[in-house]
Amino acid sequence: GGGSIVIDQTEALVAIEVNSGNFRADDDAEKTAYQVNLRAAEEISRQIRLRDLGGVIVNDFIDMREERHRRSVERTLRDAVKRDRARTKILRISPFGLVEMTRQRIRPSLKRNTYENCPCCNGTGQVKTAESVAIDVMRLLMTAANHKGVRRVNVEIHDRVANYINNRKRREITSLEERSEVSINVIARMDVGPEHVLIKGTDEIGNEVKNLALVDS
């Protein structure tokens, strides 16, 4: 049998090791290493493309004493990856046969294919408290209530935020309604994200007032 390559993918990098196996070239260790490494360089390039490996890739070729052999293997690898559509950068081969390279994936990683960012927290792992969202809502309600032509404001928010506003901000809302001569209607919803805020204003005959400059998280 010929030589082989072993691919070990970890969180930090991809390590590819070249083994000579039972391949021998006229009992000459240097020649054997050189020939196996040349074949391996081609195969490494092929496997990287097939598997769409990305990030830092460290290739561990069989040791070669002769500088010209090392350069030739490095050149073969460089030529082989030219067929790759992904952006690839290859560093010089070390005296011990190590070639470090970086490659940008073409397809998303398996993790990106399987998971997506949480729609509530945008992948941060955190959402605002009901109190914090309520403060934002009150600020937006003031803007909407003072908008020219608005006579009624509907605010659609998560149930928890609605409870907070109805319990803690009721007096402020009543005061805002009286000052602005606007009716404010709080709509509680369970089927939206905790930071969801949708505010719509209508005029005295029920037509929606556009361009309120309000957010929908």
Residue frames relative to the residue before (quaternion, step in Angstrom):
aa qw qx qy qz dx dy dz
G 1.0000 0.0000 0.0000 0.0000 0.00 0.00 0.00
G 0.5004 -0.6614 0.4729 0.2976 3.54 -1.25 0.41
G 0.7140 -0.4022 0.3217 0.4743 3.52 -1.26 -0.41
S 0.2272 -0.7663 0.5852 0.1365 3.54 -1.31 0.07
I 0.2431 -0.7319 0.6035 0.2025 3.53 -1.31 0.23
V 0.1991 -0.7587 0.6119 0.1020 3.55 -1.12 0.77
I 0.1570 -0.8030 0.5727 0.0504 3.56 -0.70 1.13
D 0.0361 -0.7947 0.6054 -0.0261 3.56 -0.72 1.12
Q 0.1166 -0.8168 0.5646 0.0237 3.56 -0.42 1.25
T 0.0436 -0.7920 0.6089 -0.0081 3.58 -0.65 1.14
E 0.7154 -0.4249 0.3220 0.4516 3.57 -1.32 0.00
A 0.7489 0.4379 -0.2184 0.4468 3.57 0.96 -0.92
L 0.8174 -0.0684 0.1009 0.5631 3.58 0.95 -0.85
V 0.4004 -0.6521 0.5713 0.2968 3.53 -1.39 0.01
A 0.1305 -0.7874 0.5996 0.0592 3.59 -0.75 1.06
I 0.0604 -0.7913 0.6084 0.0060 3.58 -0.82 1.04
E 0.1074 -0.8141 0.5706 0.0121 3.55 -0.60 1.19
V 0.2626 -0.7580 0.5816 0.1355 3.54 -0.99 0.94
N 0.0800 -0.7898 0.6079 0.0180 3.57 -0.86 1.03
S 0.4567 -0.7016 0.4760 0.2694 3.59 -1.02 0.81
G 0.2623 -0.7791 0.5277 0.2138 3.60 1.16 -0.50
N 0.7617 -0.3290 0.2601 0.4939 3.58 -0.89 -0.92
F 0.4496 0.7102 -0.4483 0.3043 3.56 1.29 0.01
R 0.0493 0.7827 -0.6174 0.0613 3.56 -0.89 1.01
A 0.1844 -0.7750 0.5953 0.1048 3.57 -0.95 0.89
D 0.8254 -0.2580 0.1223 0.4870 3.55 -0.24 1.33
D 0.6090 -0.5975 0.3361 0.3990 3.56 1.03 0.85
D 0.5195 0.6043 -0.4269 0.4273 3.57 1.17 0.51
A 0.3677 -0.7762 0.4700 0.2034 3.58 -0.27 1.29
E 0.6552 0.5170 -0.3161 0.4511 3.60 0.96 -0.86
K 0.6757 0.4896 -0.2913 0.4679 3.56 0.92 -0.94
T 0.6195 0.5450 -0.3299 0.4587 3.56 1.05 -0.83
A 0.6667 0.5085 -0.2975 0.4566 3.57 0.86 -1.05
Y 0.6628 0.5257 -0.3017 0.4397 3.56 0.93 -0.96
Q 0.7012 0.4726 -0.2760 0.4570 3.59 0.82 -0.99
V 0.6428 0.5069 -0.3213 0.4761 3.59 0.99 -0.81
N 0.6654 0.5174 -0.3027 0.4449 3.59 0.94 -0.89
L 0.6197 0.5401 -0.3417 0.4555 3.60 1.06 -0.75
R 0.6686 0.4824 -0.2914 0.4852 3.57 0.93 -0.92
A 0.6507 0.5354 -0.3088 0.4412 3.56 1.00 -0.90
A 0.6120 0.5643 -0.3529 0.4271 3.60 1.02 -0.80
E 0.6506 0.5046 -0.3011 0.4810 3.58 1.01 -0.86
E 0.6943 0.4857 -0.2754 0.4540 3.56 0.88 -1.01
I 0.6070 0.5540 -0.3496 0.4499 3.59 1.05 -0.77
S 0.6500 0.5154 -0.3113 0.4636 3.57 0.92 -0.94
R 0.6623 0.5145 -0.3018 0.4535 3.58 0.98 -0.89
Q 0.6826 0.4940 -0.2842 0.4575 3.58 0.90 -0.96
I 0.6176 0.5459 -0.3414 0.4516 3.58 1.04 -0.77
R 0.6673 0.4880 -0.2948 0.4792 3.58 1.00 -0.85
L 0.6647 0.5251 -0.3034 0.4362 3.57 0.88 -1.00
R 0.7568 0.3760 -0.1891 0.5001 3.55 0.90 -1.00
D 0.2916 -0.7776 0.4937 0.2580 3.55 1.33 -0.27
L 0.1352 0.8097 -0.5501 0.1531 3.54 0.86 1.06
G 0.0657 -0.8229 0.5643 0.0044 3.57 -0.97 0.84
G 0.6590 0.4991 -0.3845 0.4107 3.53 -1.34 0.14
V 0.7474 -0.3327 0.2843 0.5000 3.56 -1.13 -0.71
I 0.0450 -0.7822 0.6214 -0.0077 3.57 -0.84 1.04
V 0.1101 -0.7924 0.5989 0.0367 3.58 -0.73 1.09
N 0.1498 -0.7957 0.5850 0.0469 3.56 -0.62 1.20
D 0.1491 -0.7979 0.5824 0.0439 3.56 -0.70 1.13
F 0.1176 -0.8133 0.5689 0.0318 3.56 -0.11 1.33
I 0.6092 -0.5247 0.4304 0.4101 3.57 -1.29 0.32
D 0.5804 -0.6154 0.4102 0.3408 3.58 -0.98 0.89
M 0.0359 -0.7650 0.6428 0.0126 3.55 -1.07 0.86
R 0.4227 -0.7244 0.4862 0.2455 3.56 -0.85 0.95
E 0.7327 0.4615 -0.2447 0.4362 3.55 0.91 -0.93
E 0.5164 -0.6714 0.4587 0.2684 3.51 -0.88 1.13
R 0.6597 0.5224 -0.3233 0.4328 3.62 0.91 -0.88
H 0.6260 0.5255 -0.3373 0.4670 3.58 1.10 -0.64
R 0.6475 0.5196 -0.3170 0.4586 3.56 0.97 -0.87
R 0.6613 0.5052 -0.3013 0.4655 3.58 0.94 -0.92
S 0.6444 0.5338 -0.3174 0.4462 3.57 1.01 -0.82
V 0.6465 0.5055 -0.3133 0.4779 3.60 1.01 -0.82
E 0.6394 0.5213 -0.3196 0.4662 3.57 0.99 -0.86
R 0.6584 0.5133 -0.2998 0.4617 3.59 0.98 -0.91
T 0.6297 0.5380 -0.3234 0.4575 3.58 1.04 -0.83
L 0.6528 0.5048 -0.3062 0.4745 3.57 1.00 -0.87
R 0.6454 0.5246 -0.3178 0.4554 3.59 0.96 -0.90
D 0.6649 0.4996 -0.2989 0.4679 3.58 0.95 -0.92
A 0.6567 0.5370 -0.3098 0.4294 3.57 0.99 -0.90
V 0.7145 0.4538 -0.2729 0.4573 3.60 0.93 -0.83
K 0.4702 0.6662 -0.4506 0.3634 3.60 1.25 -0.07
R 0.6283 0.5349 -0.3312 0.4576 3.57 1.21 -0.48
D 0.5701 0.6112 -0.3601 0.4145 3.56 1.32 -0.26
R 0.4163 -0.7157 0.5050 0.2436 3.59 -0.88 0.95
A 0.6148 0.5632 -0.3452 0.4308 3.57 1.18 -0.58
R 0.5159 -0.6287 0.4803 0.3286 3.56 -1.16 0.64
T 0.0073 -0.8202 0.5678 -0.0692 3.56 -0.64 1.17
K 0.0890 -0.7772 0.6213 0.0455 3.56 -1.04 0.82
I 0.1141 -0.8076 0.5779 0.0292 3.59 -0.79 1.03
L 0.3022 -0.7394 0.5754 0.1755 3.58 -0.92 0.95
R 0.6588 -0.5138 0.3685 0.4077 3.59 -1.28 0.29
I 0.5312 -0.6262 0.4684 0.3260 3.55 -1.14 0.67
S 0.3927 -0.7204 0.5211 0.2350 3.59 -0.97 0.83
P 0.6653 -0.4950 0.3579 0.4293 3.63 -1.22 0.29
F 0.6953 0.4596 -0.2732 0.4803 3.60 1.19 -0.46
G 0.6084 -0.6062 0.3414 0.3819 3.58 1.25 0.22
L 0.4894 0.6505 -0.4451 0.3732 3.59 1.21 0.35
V 0.0349 -0.7733 0.6330 0.0133 3.56 -0.94 0.92
E 0.1541 -0.7877 0.5924 0.0691 3.55 -0.60 1.17
M 0.0334 0.7990 -0.5988 0.0437 3.56 -0.98 0.85
T 0.2174 -0.7373 0.6146 0.1772 3.55 -1.27 0.31
R 0.0475 -0.7965 0.6027 -0.0034 3.54 -1.08 0.76
Q 0.3170 -0.7331 0.5726 0.1848 3.53 -1.00 0.88
R 0.4554 -0.7034 0.4751 0.2686 3.57 -0.75 1.07
I 0.3962 -0.6781 0.5616 0.2605 3.56 -1.21 0.59
R 0.7375 0.2845 -0.1757 0.5868 3.58 0.94 -0.93
P 0.5691 -0.5459 0.4570 0.4114 3.59 -1.18 0.33
S 0.5890 -0.5594 0.4315 0.3923 3.58 -1.19 0.46
L 0.6925 -0.4596 0.3441 0.4368 3.56 -1.28 0.30
K 0.6293 0.5432 -0.3376 0.4415 3.56 1.02 -0.82
R 0.6801 0.4792 -0.2947 0.4701 3.58 0.96 -0.87
N 0.6374 0.5199 -0.3295 0.4636 3.58 1.16 -0.58
T 0.7188 0.4618 -0.2329 0.4647 3.55 1.10 -0.79
Y 0.7956 0.2283 -0.0984 0.5525 3.56 1.02 -0.84
E 0.1186 -0.7509 0.6370 0.1278 3.54 -1.30 0.23
N 0.6532 -0.5109 0.3712 0.4176 3.55 -1.23 0.36
C 0.5585 -0.6006 0.4591 0.3415 3.54 -1.08 0.79
P 0.4342 -0.7264 0.4623 0.2646 3.63 -0.71 1.00
C 0.6351 0.5390 -0.3351 0.4403 3.59 1.18 -0.45
C 0.8226 0.2363 -0.0961 0.5081 3.57 0.85 -0.97
N 0.3993 -0.7369 0.4571 0.2976 3.62 1.32 0.04
G 0.7113 -0.4877 0.2539 0.4378 3.55 1.06 0.78
T 0.5265 0.6539 -0.4144 0.3514 3.62 1.22 0.03
G 0.4301 -0.6999 0.4644 0.3309 3.58 1.17 -0.52
Q 0.7373 0.3404 -0.2190 0.5408 3.59 1.27 0.09
V 0.0921 -0.7567 0.6414 0.0865 3.56 -1.21 0.58
K 0.6031 -0.5631 0.4175 0.3807 3.55 -1.22 0.45
T 0.5197 -0.6040 0.4951 0.3464 3.55 -1.20 0.50
A 0.6589 -0.4918 0.3849 0.4193 3.57 -1.29 0.35
E 0.6343 0.5427 -0.3270 0.4429 3.58 1.02 -0.82
S 0.6694 0.5074 -0.2961 0.4546 3.58 0.93 -0.95
V 0.6537 0.4924 -0.3098 0.4840 3.60 0.98 -0.87
A 0.6275 0.5523 -0.3311 0.4377 3.59 1.02 -0.83
I 0.6244 0.5303 -0.3368 0.4642 3.60 1.03 -0.76
D 0.6370 0.5159 -0.3158 0.4779 3.58 1.02 -0.86
V 0.6491 0.5339 -0.3106 0.4440 3.57 0.96 -0.95
M 0.6600 0.5118 -0.3151 0.4507 3.60 0.89 -0.91
R 0.6346 0.5249 -0.3277 0.4630 3.58 1.01 -0.82
L 0.6748 0.4937 -0.2834 0.4696 3.59 0.97 -0.92
L 0.6279 0.5395 -0.3316 0.4524 3.58 1.07 -0.76
M 0.6240 0.5341 -0.3384 0.4592 3.58 1.04 -0.77
T 0.6433 0.5168 -0.3148 0.4690 3.57 1.00 -0.87
A 0.6901 0.4942 -0.2785 0.4495 3.57 0.86 -1.02
A 0.6766 0.5175 -0.2960 0.4321 3.58 0.91 -0.96
N 0.7217 0.4211 -0.2413 0.4936 3.57 1.13 -0.64
H 0.4549 0.6815 -0.4518 0.3529 3.56 1.29 0.11
K 0.5560 -0.6421 0.4189 0.3210 3.57 -0.94 0.94
G 0.8274 0.2515 -0.1968 0.4619 3.55 -0.92 0.96
V 0.5760 0.5983 -0.3843 0.4032 3.60 1.23 -0.24
R 0.0789 -0.8039 0.5890 0.0253 3.56 -0.90 0.99
R 0.7801 0.1318 -0.0901 0.6050 3.58 1.22 -0.38
V 0.1034 -0.7900 0.6029 0.0412 3.58 -1.01 0.89
N 0.1361 -0.7606 0.6308 0.0712 3.56 -0.89 1.01
V 0.0562 -0.7880 0.6126 0.0244 3.57 -0.84 0.98
E 0.1638 -0.7945 0.5832 0.0420 3.54 -0.68 1.20
I 0.1250 0.8042 -0.5615 0.1497 3.57 -0.56 1.20
H 0.6597 -0.4912 0.3800 0.4231 3.55 -1.30 0.21
D 0.6663 -0.5493 0.3489 0.3641 3.54 -1.15 0.76
R 0.6561 0.5217 -0.3204 0.4413 3.60 0.95 -0.89
V 0.6636 0.4944 -0.2984 0.4755 3.56 0.99 -0.88
A 0.6266 0.5417 -0.3280 0.4543 3.58 1.03 -0.82
N 0.6438 0.5177 -0.3188 0.4646 3.58 0.96 -0.85
Y 0.6438 0.5247 -0.3196 0.4562 3.55 0.98 -0.90
I 0.6803 0.4898 -0.2926 0.4601 3.59 0.87 -0.96
N 0.6731 0.5039 -0.3011 0.4499 3.59 0.90 -0.91
N 0.7192 0.4357 -0.2488 0.4807 3.59 1.06 -0.71
R 0.8076 0.3156 -0.1321 0.4803 3.57 0.90 -0.96
K 0.7838 0.3327 -0.1574 0.5002 3.58 1.09 -0.61
R 0.3270 0.7857 -0.4801 0.2130 3.60 1.28 0.15
R 0.6583 0.5178 -0.3143 0.4469 3.59 0.93 -0.90
E 0.6509 0.5176 -0.3107 0.4603 3.59 1.01 -0.86
I 0.6502 0.5153 -0.3143 0.4614 3.58 1.01 -0.81
T 0.6390 0.5223 -0.3190 0.4660 3.58 0.98 -0.88
S 0.6516 0.5173 -0.3021 0.4653 3.56 0.97 -0.91
L 0.6525 0.5155 -0.3048 0.4643 3.58 1.01 -0.88
E 0.6297 0.5386 -0.3245 0.4562 3.58 1.04 -0.83
E 0.6819 0.4952 -0.2876 0.4551 3.57 0.93 -0.94
R 0.6762 0.5044 -0.2933 0.4499 3.57 0.92 -0.93
S 0.7765 0.3689 -0.1738 0.4804 3.57 0.92 -0.97
E 0.3091 -0.7565 0.5021 0.2828 3.57 1.32 -0.30
V 0.4898 0.6206 -0.4304 0.4355 3.52 1.00 1.00
S 0.3392 -0.7191 0.5686 0.2111 3.57 -1.06 0.77
I 0.1427 -0.8016 0.5781 0.0525 3.62 -0.78 1.06
N 0.0976 -0.8046 0.5858 0.0017 3.56 -0.75 1.11
V 0.1953 -0.7896 0.5750 0.0881 3.60 -0.62 1.17
I 0.1181 -0.7976 0.5906 0.0317 3.58 -0.69 1.15
A 0.2046 -0.7952 0.5635 0.0910 3.58 -0.53 1.22
R 0.0072 -0.8029 0.5959 -0.0151 3.58 -0.93 0.94
M 0.3402 -0.7429 0.5451 0.1877 3.54 -1.06 0.82
D 0.6965 0.5130 -0.2593 0.4295 3.58 1.19 -0.56
V 0.6111 0.5073 -0.3692 0.4826 3.59 1.17 0.57
G 0.6322 -0.5344 0.3990 0.3944 3.57 -1.29 0.27
P 0.6499 -0.5618 0.3494 0.3741 3.60 -1.17 0.52
E 0.7269 0.3952 -0.2463 0.5047 3.62 1.18 -0.43
H 0.3854 0.7473 -0.4659 0.2757 3.59 1.28 0.14
V 0.0846 0.7652 -0.6337 0.0763 3.56 -0.91 0.99
L 0.0793 0.7796 -0.6167 0.0743 3.58 -0.73 1.06
I 0.0294 -0.8178 0.5737 -0.0354 3.55 -0.55 1.18
K 0.0198 -0.7879 0.6152 -0.0179 3.56 -0.90 0.99
G 0.1760 -0.7845 0.5881 0.0877 3.53 -1.00 0.86
T 0.1166 -0.7831 0.6065 0.0729 3.57 -1.07 0.72
D 0.4710 -0.6663 0.4964 0.2964 3.55 -1.21 0.51
E 0.7716 -0.4039 0.2344 0.4319 3.59 -1.30 -0.03
I 0.7267 0.3684 -0.2634 0.5166 3.62 1.19 -0.31
G 0.6640 -0.5719 0.2845 0.3887 3.57 1.25 0.39
N 0.4939 0.6433 -0.4450 0.3797 3.59 1.23 0.14
E 0.4956 -0.6679 0.4628 0.3070 3.57 -0.99 0.82
V 0.3206 -0.7257 0.5801 0.1847 3.54 -1.02 0.91
K 0.2996 -0.7871 0.5180 0.1496 3.58 -0.60 1.17
N 0.8252 0.3030 -0.1952 0.4349 3.51 -1.44 0.13
L 0.2078 0.7928 -0.5426 0.1840 3.55 0.82 1.01
A 0.3294 -0.7661 0.4835 0.2663 3.60 1.32 -0.22
L 0.4267 0.6898 -0.4658 0.3538 3.53 0.91 1.00
V 0.4428 -0.7215 0.4763 0.2376 3.57 -1.16 0.55
D 0.1513 -0.7288 0.6569 0.1201 3.49 -1.34 0.46
S 0.1851 -0.8270 0.5222 0.0956 3.58 -0.05 1.25
